Amino acid sequence: MIPMVNLKAQYAEIKDEIEQGLAETIANCSFILGPNVQAFEKEAAEYLGVKHAIGVASGTDALHLALLAEGIGAGDEVITTAFTFIATAEAIKYVGAKPVFVDIDPKTFNISPEAIEKAITPKTKAVMPVHLFGQPADMAKIKQLCDQHDLKLIEDCCQSFGASINGQQTGAIGHASGFSFFPSKNLGAFGDGGLVTTNSDETAAEIKRLRNHGSDIRYYHDVIGYNSRLDDMQAVVLRAKLKRIDQYNKGRRHAAHLYSELMADLPLTTPFEDGLGEHVYHQYTLLCDRRDEVLKALQDKQIGCAVYYPVPLHQQNVFKEECADLSLPVTESVAANCFSLPICPYLADATIKEIVSVIREVLTA
């Protein structure tokens, strides 16, 4: 079996460091907002080049609390992509706002700045680009639009930890940003976890208040908040992996480039790097009009594969009524033809060649 992400190999490499840190946390009984959370927040802020990094319980919570802290609420519209995990849109709905789905670039699969511009209305209060599959969105154009129309820019960085664009890390460009530490992410915990980043003191203070039951001082509550705190044991894991994130991302890029080189002559479309930023390949996602045949062949050989995302958000049952008249042709075409292959820092060249040989056999038969 070849898994999509080899978490066991990663754990074996850092096992001693993590287990020592976990043992110390258990012995100290510092589980909630303990010293490792504080240290991780400082280290993450330094790595990402932001003033504040605040640990929360999940990537979904990170996006939700970022929107709340930036004042997005009922009656507001937030422009985003329909080609993403539903958490992006859920966070918008949680605050009472309306997600306005627009189309994507056919090469990068990221939200189209031109489509954003056409969708801006007097009700638009924010734009939430997703750095999909680890490739930064076109942030120069998107930020220019937000500045021009006085819109909040909330980055969904749940798939892009360590990706950079024009010398800045994703998560350091918008008013606030949300990261996910789901175990399979480029920087993953041993469970759920998330992070909000911002350069605003006011936003950071509000996030800290919201994540902890609306409280700055214990048992004194200024607003209705949430129980959304990154725990110290997850922070131990994240601190160990953060030290190695550039190494991990370098390994992912190597694997992706080898895949693309080996499949250059096949009738499929390998991932496109637009050159604006550094792609860190949270997923290695291709397009192929014979997708189902390829997937079956891979599954028959017990090779991990997946479709992210087979049903765009505007076609999901939960949004069907409000998006009944919405057509996003590029999004719909990509969703009908995309599939993803195993990608992680521990994917051996020989394994990549084995995977490609299965695909080649299908497409050249």
Residue pairs with C-beta under 8 A, 6 or more apart in sequence:
1 302
1 303
1 304
2 302
2 303
2 304
2 342
2 351
2 354
2 355
3 304
3 342
4 184
4 304
4 305
4 306
4 340
4 342
4 343
4 344
5 184
5 342
5 343
5 344
6 342
6 344
6 346
6 347
7 183
7 184
7 188
9 344
9 346
10 241
10 248
10 344
10 345
10 346
11 18
14 240
14 241
14 244
17 240
18 236
18 237
18 240
21 36
21 236
21 237
21 239
21 240
22 233
22 236
22 237
25 31
25 34
25 36
25 232
25 233
25 236
26 233
28 34
28 35
30 36
30 232
31 231
31 232
31 233
32 229
32 231
32 232
33 212
33 229
33 230
33 232
34 231
34 232
34 235
35 232
36 232
36 233
36 235
36 236
36 239
37 55
37 229
37 230
37 231
37 232
37 235
39 235
39 239
40 55
40 230
40 235
40 238
40 239
40 242
41 53
41 54
41 55
41 195
42 53
43 239
43 242
44 53
44 195
44 197
44 238
44 242
45 51
45 52
45 53
45 197
47 169
47 242
47 245
48 169
48 171
48 172
48 197
49 168
49 169
49 172
50 169
50 171
50 172
50 197
50 198
50 199
51 198
51 199
51 200
51 201
51 204
52 196
52 197
52 198
52 199
52 200
52 201
52 203
52 204
52 207
53 195
53 196
53 197
54 195
54 196
54 197
54 198
54 204
54 207
54 208
54 211
55 193
55 194
55 195
55 211
55 229
55 230
55 235
56 62
56 65
56 193
56 194
56 195
56 196
56 207
56 211
56 228
56 229
56 230
57 192
57 193
57 194
57 211
57 227
57 228
57 229
57 230
58 180
58 182
58 192
58 193
58 194
58 228
59 87
59 158
59 178
59 179
59 180
59 181
59 182
59 192
59 194
60 87
60 90
60 91
60 180
60 194
61 194
61 211
61 226
61 228
62 158
62 177
62 178
62 179
62 180
62 194
62 195
62 196
63 87
63 88
63 91
63 128
63 154
63 156
63 158
63 178
64 90
64 91
64 94
64 95
65 178
65 196
65 207
65 210
65 211
65 226
65 228
66 91
66 154
66 176
66 177
66 178
66 196
66 198
66 203
66 207
67 78
67 91
67 92
67 94
67 95
67 97
67 126
67 128
67 154
68 95
68 206
68 210
69 176
69 196
69 198
69 203
69 206
69 207
69 210
70 126
70 152
70 154
70 175
70 176
70 203
71 125
71 152
72 78
72 92
72 95
72 97
72 125
72 126
72 152
72 154
73 95
73 96
73 97
74 95
74 96
74 97
75 96
75 97
75 123
76 95
76 96
76 97
76 98
76 123
76 124
76 125
76 126
77 97
77 98
77 100
77 121
77 123
77 124
77 125
78 92
78 97
78 98
78 99
78 100
78 124
78 125
78 126
78 127
78 128
78 154
79 100
79 102
79 111
79 116
79 119
79 120
79 124
79 126
79 127
79 128
80 88
80 89
80 92
80 99
80 100
80 101
80 102
80 111
80 127
80 128
80 129
80 130
80 156
81 88
81 101
81 102
81 104
81 110
81 111
81 129
81 130
81 132
81 313
81 331
82 101
82 102
82 312
82 313
82 314
82 315
82 328
82 331
83 104
83 109
83 132
83 309
83 312
83 313
83 331
83 334
83 335
84 130
84 132
84 156
84 309
84 313
85 158
85 308
85 309
86 313
86 316
86 318
87 158
87 180
88 99
88 128
88 130
88 156
88 158
88 313
89 99
89 101
89 313
89 319
91 128
91 178
92 98
92 99
92 128
93 99
97 125
97 126
98 123
98 322
99 313
99 319
100 119
100 124
101 312
101 313
101 314
101 319
101 323
101 326
101 328
101 331
102 111
102 112
102 115
102 116
102 118
102 119
102 328
103 112
103 115
103 328
103 329
103 330
103 331
104 110
104 111
104 112
104 115
104 328
104 330
104 331
104 334
105 111
105 112
105 138
105 330
106 330
106 333
106 334
107 272
107 274
108 132
108 135
108 137
108 138
108 272
108 274
109 132
109 133
109 135
109 285
109 334
109 338
110 129
110 130
110 131
110 132
110 135
110 136
110 137
110 138
111 129
111 130
111 137
111 142
112 330
113 138
113 141
113 142
113 145
116 127
116 142
116 145
117 145
120 145
120 149
120 151
124 149
124 151
125 151
125 152
126 151
126 152
126 153
126 154
127 142
127 145
127 146
127 151
127 152
127 153
127 154
128 154
128 155
128 156
129 137
129 139
129 142
129 153
129 155
129 156
130 137
130 156
130 158
130 159
131 137
131 155
131 156
131 157
131 159
131 160
131 163
131 170
132 159
133 159
133 271
133 279
133 281
133 282
133 283
133 284
133 285
133 308
133 340
134 159
134 160
134 163
134 186
134 252
134 279
134 280
134 281
134 282
134 283
135 160
135 163
135 271
135 273
135 274
135 277
135 279
135 280
136 160
136 163
136 164
136 165
136 170
136 276
136 277
136 278
136 279
138 274
138 276
139 155
139 165
139 166
139 168
139 170
139 173
139 276
139 277
140 165
140 166
140 276
142 153
143 153
143 173
143 174
145 151
146 152
146 153
152 174
152 175
152 176
153 173
153 174
153 175
154 174
154 175
154 176
154 177
154 178
155 170
155 171
155 173
155 174
155 176
155 177
155 178
156 177
156 178
157 163
157 170
157 171
157 177
157 178
157 179
157 197
158 178
158 179
158 180
158 182
158 185
158 194
159 180
159 185
159 186
159 282
159 283
160 170
160 171
160 186
160 280
160 282
161 170
161 171
161 179
161 185
161 186
161 187
161 245
161 280
162 169
162 186
162 187
162 245
162 246
162 248
162 249
162 280
163 169
163 170
163 249
163 277
163 278
163 279
163 280
164 170
164 277
164 278
165 173
165 276
165 277
165 278
166 276
166 277
170 177
170 277
171 177
171 179
171 197
172 197
172 199
175 198
175 200
175 203
176 196
176 197
176 198
176 200
176 203
176 207
177 196
177 197
177 198
178 194
178 195
178 196
179 187
179 194
179 195
179 196
179 197
180 193
180 194
181 187
181 188
181 189
181 192
181 193
181 194
181 195
181 234
181 238
182 188
182 189
182 192
182 193
183 189
183 190
183 191
185 282
186 245
186 248
186 249
186 252
186 280
186 282
187 238
187 241
187 242
187 245
187 248
188 241
189 234
189 237
189 238
190 233
190 234
190 237
191 234
192 234
193 230
193 231
193 234
193 238
194 228
194 230
195 230
196 207
198 204
198 207
205 216
208 216
209 215
209 216
209 222
209 223
209 225
210 223
210 225
210 226
210 228
211 225
211 226
211 228
211 229
212 225
212 227
212 229
213 221
213 225
213 226
213 227
214 221
214 222
214 223
214 224
214 225
214 226
215 221
215 222
215 225
216 222
241 248
247 345
248 345
249 280
249 281
249 345
250 345
251 344
251 345
251 346
251 347
252 280
252 281
252 282
252 343
252 344
252 345
253 278
253 279
253 280
253 281
255 281
255 284
255 343
255 344
255 345
255 347
255 352
256 271
256 279
256 281
256 284
256 343
258 349
258 352
259 270
259 284
259 341
259 352
259 355
259 356
260 270
260 271
262 352
262 353
262 356
263 270
263 286
263 356
263 359
263 360
264 270
266 359
266 360
266 363
266 364
267 288
267 290
267 363
268 286
268 287
268 288
268 294
268 359
268 363
269 286
269 287
269 288
270 286
271 279
271 281
271 284
271 285
271 286
273 279
281 343
282 343
283 308
283 340
283 343
284 340
284 341
284 342
284 343
285 308
285 338
285 339
285 340
286 338
286 339
286 340
286 341
287 334
287 337
287 338
288 294
288 337
288 339
288 363
289 337
290 362
290 363
291 307
291 337
291 338
291 339
293 362
294 305
294 339
294 359
294 362
294 363
295 305
295 307
295 339
297 358
297 359
297 361
297 362
298 304
298 305
298 341
298 355
298 358
298 359
299 305
301 358
303 342
303 354
303 355
303 358
304 341
304 342
305 339
305 340
305 341
305 342
306 339
306 340
307 338
307 339
307 340
308 338
308 340
309 335
310 335
311 335
312 328
312 331
312 332
312 335
313 319
314 323
314 326
314 328
314 331
315 323
315 332
341 355
342 351
342 355
